[in-house]
Amino acid sequence: MPSIELLITFFITTAVFAYIPGPAMFYATAQTLARGRMAGLMAALGIHLGCYAHVAAAAAGLSILFHAVPWLYMIVKLAGAGYLVWLGLSLFRAASPDQASEPRVLPKSGCRAFVESVTVEILNPKTAIFFLAFLPQFIDASAGFPVWLQFAILGTIVNLMFSSADIVCVMLAGVLVTRLKQSGSAQRLMQRIGGTVLVGLGANLALQRT
């Protein structure tokens, strides 16, 4: 494994990146506002598990394909952006006036949020690029562990730390949702806010040049 000094730097840097507000935080918060705390937690779990696809790709050296084949990166990025926009519009439809008689969160919201979140994370090539750019700085080719295993271990630590930040956001948003859940109009407002965040995230992903 890398030296102790390098690992300390890795942990500090990862913690800073993890707790800087980013797309995953906003996504999990949006799911919480729109569907409740359990859906937010399931969304965070989905993001976490989906991220392991990128960790595995980085360990296997597959993430470099996004650099080598720009059109592949663009296709995956636009697919992920389109999916986020579609999810946001779905929340808007759920909060429309004709749904006023059913303002409560559906029982299957947690499972749905989980599946959607795994899909969103897998279709986010920027995660793969992040691992490809970030992890090699802390890889020691002369260490006893093979490089692919170092990628896997460090990637797992990064994923766990980022997920802890997502959970913090979900719990904070859940406090707000709990206070407003008795009001149907407030719930519909939260769904619209959540939908706006998801559409915004999709548009931002689509418009980013890298």
Order of alpha helices (4+ residues) and beta strands (2+ residues): alpha-alpha-alpha-alpha-alpha-alpha-alpha-alpha-alpha
